[in-house]
Amino acid sequence: MAKKINKIAVLTSGGDAPGMNAAIRAVVRSCSYYNLECVGVYRGYQGLIEGDFEDLTARSVRNIINKGGTFLKSSRSEEFKTEEGRAKAHKKLTDAGVDALVVIGGDGTFTGGLYFNKEFDFPIVGIPATIDNDINGTDYTLGYDTALNTVVEAIDKIRDTASSHNRLFLIEVMGRDAGDIALNSGIGAGAEEILLPEEDQGIQRMMDSLEKSKKSGKTSSIIVVAEGEKSGKNIFQLAEFISQSHKEYDIRVSVLGHIQRGGSPSCFDRVLASKLGVGAVEALTDGKTNIMVGVHHQKVVHVPLETALKEDREFDQELRRVANITSV
């Protein structure tokens, strides 16, 4: 029989993502609604080790639903990767009377939670928050929608100058292992070509695409490149390679970088964060542990952390087909 949950701790870890504050808010207010105590952990797993805790009430999280980043701060903890570090964290939690933990983050955050649960049988529920949308078992992760809108807005502005000056722009977006941002923003912004880490189609496909664009009368082009794409060249070397074959283009490179992580979360991300925050607390009070709360077909679902961490995510071939058709 699962022990009764009276006090829940919440932390954010790894890369920040828009919607993390909204998720914290939902966790805290759900605790208040169900007459549970809530503790905020500053600086992720490192703060857990050091006991950097603060009691949170419904009023503690006012006016943060619209804020980007995470007011609890985030960090990557090398110490938590050790058994000794995790033992320190467990002692800090038990000394504070905490019964369960909600972790908000991506694969690294969930991996830490998985080890912690297995070693101490401590109730853990994860909320997926990463702009890459690269977690299994959920249709969307927190921050993904906001990042997409940020990228599309940036590409729209770049296209204005590309069209005015007969320029070819290579635009690098985040996505080391997953091309969701590149593929969706590329379609949404009307890119002529999209290079993805899930594919290994080589530079020739891109060169063929540029040649077709030239023959069809296009005088400017946008190529969206995920940072993890496998052409074997970085984006600046890629630009140099193209310039040798297409002298007609004035080639420019734009690396969007960390602007993709920032900004006020979209309405979609705020609503998703609220659903998942409530779902995390309710899962713990129902005796669930070692799971992620995600969303599938608009419904909150419970997914084992091991499943969420699997690397064999299915690539959206239909969306790639749409991209190919609409970029002619």
Secondary structure, 3 states (H helix, E strand, C coil): CCCCCCEEEEEECCCCCCCHHHHHHHHHHHHHHCCCEEEEECCHHHHHHHCCEEEECHHHHCCCCCCCCCCCCCCCCCHHHCHHHHHHHHHHHHHCCCCEEEEEECHHHHHHHHHHHHHHCCCEEEEEECCCCCCCCCCCCECHHHHHHHHHHHHHHHHHHHHHHCEEEEEEECCCCCCHHHHHHHHHCCCCEEECCCCCCHHHHHHHHHHHHHHCCCCCEEEEEECCCCCCCCHHHHHHHHHHHCCCCEEEEEECHHHHCCCCCCHHHHHHHHHHHHHHHHHHHCCCCCEEEEEECCEEEEEEHHHHCCCCCCCCHHHHHHHHHHCC
